[in-house]
């Protein structure tokens, strides 16, 4: 069975070993995370060539938004990991301090006993040593030697524990510095991504104006910003805020959700090259009130209010020949619409038969 002193020394060794592992592991994780962040940033720099077409601008703007979200999430996760590692380290250091206190308690009686043996030779047989009894003197000398050795061992182990504590404190400081460095790098990356996103939206808006989009007051303030699209689902059908909408080119008063409007503008350019005139639009985004009006005016030919893709800013009704089934304009849309994310839904071929109705498919558009 181990003595109390031995048990205390074993506890100190276990705490120190555990602390070394915790600190080394946390430092390694910080270095790996920093390396991964740098590598990801390098990859983005290589991939972020200046886009030229409307679809490329839209895709890069949405990618910049996704990158911002990913970098922000990495920063939050790193901050949480740092807080956890600091808590664990503080707990380990507290355990080590407790072990040091136990060693100090064991050291005090040994030191006092050795001191008393030398100060009062009658204790422990040292008087016999002084009286000339050889056997008793040897026994007393042996006892004193053991006591001194035990005292020295406790002092030595206590000193080692103190040195380990100092070393772990230095490693903790290094860990904090590494985490602060990574946090600064992530913040800088997020700031760079935000600036790039703003630049892309600005360039995209300018390209849309060049393509014939007449920006309203809201669009001139916020731009046609596809980065808002991921949060559009929180709004009910027909109640999209104006910031999520973008005017269509060569039309008056017609709008779609930003990603659909950008795709429409690109498709409009291709259509103009083929037919010499822009796409003709009779209906696009409808507010809930507008959809109710259409539903009552055209029963059986309009979706129930709150159910139409017009209310999500993803559907257009076209004219200029497209509304005539199997006309050259309709056939062109059927053959080329998917290149820009627009489809003629199956139901519109049959019930109700609506050759003029076309919808933007976000999943299809995201692949372009």
VENCORMO-V875335 format. One record per run of one state. SS is the DSSP state (~ for helix, > for strand, _ for the rest). FROM is the first residue (numbers start at 0). TO is the last residue. Records with the same first field share a line. If there is no record, write none. Layout:
SS = FROM-TO + FROM-TO
//
This chain:
_ = 0-2 + 47-52 + 119-121 + 131-132 + 210-215 + 222-224 + 234-240 + 247-253 + 275-278 + 283-286 + 297-307 + 312-313 + 319-326 + 340-340 + 343-345 + 350-355 + 360-360 + 366-367
~ = 3-46 + 53-118 + 122-130 + 133-209 + 216-221 + 225-233 + 241-243 + 257-274 + 287-296 + 308-311 + 327-339 + 346-349 + 361-365
> = 244-246 + 254-256 + 279-282 + 314-318 + 341-342 + 356-359
//
